[in-house]
Amino acid sequence: MGVTLLLAQAKRNIGKRKIRLLLIDNGFMDEKTLWIIKYKLGVDFIVRIRTNMHLASDVRSFRDSPFASIGEDKKRGLRILGVASLTNYDQYGDEEHYKNRYKKNFKPNLINCVMVTEWNGRSYGPGHEKVFATSLDVSGPLKIVDNYCLRSLIENTLFRELKQGWNLAKIPMKKKNAVVSHTILTLIMYSLNACFQTKLGRALTNKGIRRLRDEDMSTIHKLIVFSGEYFAIFDVEEYSIILRAPPKIFFRIDPKEAKKRLGLKD
């Protein structure tokens, strides 16, 4: 339930529609949690299935089935099978759903899976295929695996970078306040570093803070406009154009250029 609480808080923080897909490691797999993620929080998921699960065995039985969707990429040496609407994952549902699994009127919830039979030219024999469960459509199974491969970027450029490079796991003290402070400060430092690695960030650092303040910050002619979850910074003269109340004389901006940039018509 901790995952769902964290996801719900994240949706409140950054917007309900911002998070659309979760890529989940099998160590965090829980059937009721997957159900809540999809049907209560409205987020799709892809999760790797543990080899010893019955669901993995059931999916592998479709290896030579004409009902499986086939996705192949010979250049990358990939062959993926998609199996839709499996009915044998009894645990996939809420608490009451699982309790009723032995009743005659029990109706299992459907789940989709993909199975990797070849990866980078290496074939996985029967019983050794890599299996993934997902709430997404699997008629194009290659797309499912390509999406899940993004987890490697998250793991290597975020988690390992934070733990090994930024010492996130080396807590100075075991008190709650110390742990929270250490975590927040580490994340802020990591985020600032990531921002300044971008093209815009490098351009800002090359200017230097004194020049940046002189050019972009030392003005009283800027204002921040908020609209719902969004905000923007405008020059006062720009904002007067948006309000359809422009001054007779413009001192800092070219009104024609501003209208074109802002997408405004006369």
C-alpha positions in Angstrom: 0.0 0.0 0.0 3.0 2.3 0.4 3.5 2.4 -3.3 -0.1 3.5 -3.9 0.0 6.2 -1.3 3.2 7.5 -2.8 1.7 7.5 -6.3 -1.5 9.2 -5.1 0.6 11.9 -3.4 2.7 12.3 -6.6 -0.4 12.8 -8.7 -1.6 15.5 -6.3 1.8 17.2 -6.4 2.4 17.3 -10.2 -1.1 16.8 -11.7 -3.5 14.0 -12.2 -2.6 13.3 -15.8 1.2 13.6 -15.6 1.9 10.0 -14.5 0.5 7.6 -17.1 2.8 4.5 -16.9 4.7 2.8 -14.1 7.6 0.4 -14.9 7.8 -1.9 -11.9 10.4 -4.4 -10.8 9.2 -7.8 -9.7 10.5 -7.3 -6.2 7.7 -4.8 -5.7 5.0 -6.8 -7.4 1.7 -7.2 -5.5 -1.5 -8.1 -7.2 -3.8 -5.9 -5.2 -1.4 -3.0 -5.6 -1.4 -3.5 -9.4 -5.2 -3.4 -9.4 -5.3 -0.2 -7.4 -2.7 1.4 -9.6 -4.7 0.7 -12.7 -8.4 1.0 -11.7 -8.3 3.5 -8.7 -5.4 5.7 -9.7 -5.8 5.4 -13.4 -2.1 4.6 -14.2 -1.0 1.8 -16.5 1.8 -0.5 -15.5 4.4 -3.0 -16.9 5.9 -5.4 -14.4 8.3 -8.3 -14.8 6.9 -11.6 -13.7 8.8 -13.9 -11.3 9.8 -17.2 -12.9 8.1 -19.3 -10.2 4.7 -17.7 -10.6 1.8 -19.7 -12.1 1.2 -16.8 -14.4 4.6 -17.1 -16.0 4.0 -20.8 -16.7 0.6 -20.1 -18.2 2.0 -17.4 -20.5 4.8 -19.7 -21.7 2.2 -22.3 -22.7 1.3 -19.9 -25.5 4.7 -20.0 -27.1 3.5 -21.8 -30.2 -0.1 -20.7 -30.0 -1.7 -18.9 -33.0 -3.5 -16.7 -30.5 -0.3 -14.9 -29.5 0.6 -11.6 -31.2 4.1 -11.7 -32.6 6.6 -8.8 -32.7 9.9 -9.2 -34.3 12.9 -6.9 -35.0 15.6 -8.8 -36.8 18.1 -6.0 -36.7 18.0 -6.0 -32.9 17.5 -9.8 -32.7 14.2 -9.5 -30.9 11.2 -11.7 -30.9 8.3 -10.9 -28.5 4.9 -12.6 -28.1 1.9 -10.8 -26.7 -0.9 -12.8 -24.9 -4.0 -10.8 -24.2 -6.9 -11.2 -21.7 -5.5 -14.0 -19.5 -8.1 -15.2 -16.9 -5.9 -17.2 -14.6 -4.4 -14.5 -12.4 -6.9 -14.9 -9.5 -5.0 -12.5 -7.2 -5.4 -9.6 -9.6 -8.2 -7.6 -7.9 -9.2 -6.1 -4.6 -9.4 -7.9 -1.3 -12.9 -9.2 -1.7 -12.2 -10.4 -5.2 -9.5 -12.8 -4.0 -11.6 -14.1 -1.2 -14.3 -15.2 -3.6 -12.0 -17.1 -5.9 -13.5 -20.5 -5.0 -17.1 -19.5 -5.6 -19.0 -20.8 -8.7 -19.8 -17.2 -9.8 -16.2 -16.0 -9.5 -15.1 -14.0 -12.6 -11.4 -13.4 -12.8 -10.1 -10.0 -13.9 -8.3 -10.0 -17.3 -4.6 -9.1 -17.6 -2.2 -8.9 -20.6 1.3 -10.3 -20.8 4.2 -10.3 -23.2 6.9 -13.0 -23.4 10.5 -12.5 -24.7 11.7 -15.6 -26.7 14.7 -13.9 -28.3 16.8 -10.9 -27.1 19.9 -9.5 -28.8 20.0 -12.6 -31.0 20.0 -14.9 -27.9 17.1 -17.4 -27.9 15.3 -18.3 -24.6 14.2 -21.9 -24.7 10.8 -23.2 -23.4 10.5 -22.5 -19.7 13.2 -19.8 -19.7 11.4 -17.0 -21.5 11.2 -13.5 -19.8 7.6 -12.6 -19.0 6.0 -9.3 -18.3 2.4 -8.4 -17.2 0.8 -5.2 -18.2 -2.4 -3.3 -18.3 -1.6 -2.0 -21.8 -2.7 -3.4 -25.1 -0.2 -6.1 -26.3 -1.2 -6.3 -29.9 2.2 -4.6 -30.5 4.4 -6.5 -28.0 7.7 -4.9 -29.1 6.4 -1.5 -27.8 5.8 -3.0 -24.3 9.4 -4.3 -24.0 10.8 -1.1 -25.4 8.9 0.9 -22.8 10.1 -1.4 -20.0 13.7 -1.0 -21.1 13.5 2.6 -19.9 13.8 1.2 -16.4 17.5 0.7 -17.1 17.9 4.5 -17.5 16.0 5.1 -14.3 18.2 2.6 -12.5 21.5 3.6 -13.8 21.2 7.4 -14.2 19.0 8.0 -11.1 19.0 5.3 -8.4 22.6 4.1 -8.7 23.8 7.6 -9.3 22.1 8.8 -6.2 23.1 5.9 -4.0 26.7 5.4 -5.2 27.7 8.8 -6.6 25.8 11.2 -4.3 25.9 9.0 -1.1 22.2 9.0 -0.6 22.4 5.8 1.4 25.1 7.1 3.7 22.9 8.7 6.4 24.9 10.8 8.8 22.5 10.1 11.7 19.7 7.7 12.3 17.3 10.3 13.7 14.2 11.1 11.5 15.1 14.7 11.0 18.6 13.9 10.0 17.4 11.3 7.5 14.8 13.6 6.0 17.3 16.5 5.7 20.0 14.4 4.2 17.6 13.0 1.6 16.1 16.3 0.6 19.5 18.1 0.4 20.9 15.2 -1.7 18.0 15.3 -4.1 18.2 19.1 -4.5 21.9 18.9 -5.3 21.3 16.1 -7.8 18.5 17.9 -9.4 20.5 21.2 -9.7 23.4 19.3 -11.2 21.0 17.6 -13.7 19.5 20.9 -14.7 22.8 22.6 -15.4 23.9 19.6 -17.6 21.2 20.6 -20.1 21.9 22.9 -23.0 20.1 25.8 -21.3 21.7 25.1 -18.0 25.2 25.2 -19.6 24.4 28.5 -21.3 23.3 30.0 -18.0 26.5 28.9 -16.2 28.7 30.2 -18.9 27.2 33.7 -18.4 28.1 33.7 -14.7 25.8 34.9 -12.0 26.8 38.6 -12.2 26.1 38.9 -15.9 22.9 36.8 -15.5 21.6 39.2 -12.8 22.4 42.2 -14.9 20.7 40.8 -18.1 17.8 38.8 -16.8 17.1 39.4 -13.2 17.7 43.1 -12.4 14.4 44.4 -13.7 11.2 45.7 -12.1 9.2 45.3 -15.3 8.4 41.6 -15.0 5.4 39.9 -13.4 4.2 36.3 -12.8 0.8 35.3 -14.0 -0.9 32.2 -12.5 -3.7 30.3 -14.2 -4.7 27.1 -12.4 -1.7 24.7 -12.3 0.3 26.9 -14.7 2.3 30.1 -14.5 4.3 32.3 -16.8 6.6 35.3 -16.5 5.9 38.3 -18.8 7.2 41.7 -19.3 4.6 44.3 -18.3 4.4 45.5 -21.9 3.8 42.0 -23.1 1.1 41.4 -20.6 -0.6 44.6 -21.7 -0.9 43.2 -25.2 -2.4 40.0 -23.8 -5.0 42.0 -22.0 -5.7 44.0 -25.2 -4.8 47.2 -23.4 -1.4 48.1 -24.9 0.3 51.5 -24.2 0.6 54.1 -27.0 4.5 53.8 -26.8 6.5 50.6 -26.2 9.9 51.2 -24.5 11.3 47.7 -24.1 9.7 45.3 -26.6 8.7 45.1 -30.2 4.9 44.6 -30.1 4.8 42.9 -33.6 7.4 40.4 -32.5 5.7 39.8 -29.2 2.3 39.2 -30.8 3.9 36.7 -33.2 5.8 34.9 -30.4 2.7 34.8 -28.2 0.5 33.6 -31.0 -1.8 36.6 -30.8 -3.9 38.1 -33.6 -4.7 41.7 -34.1 
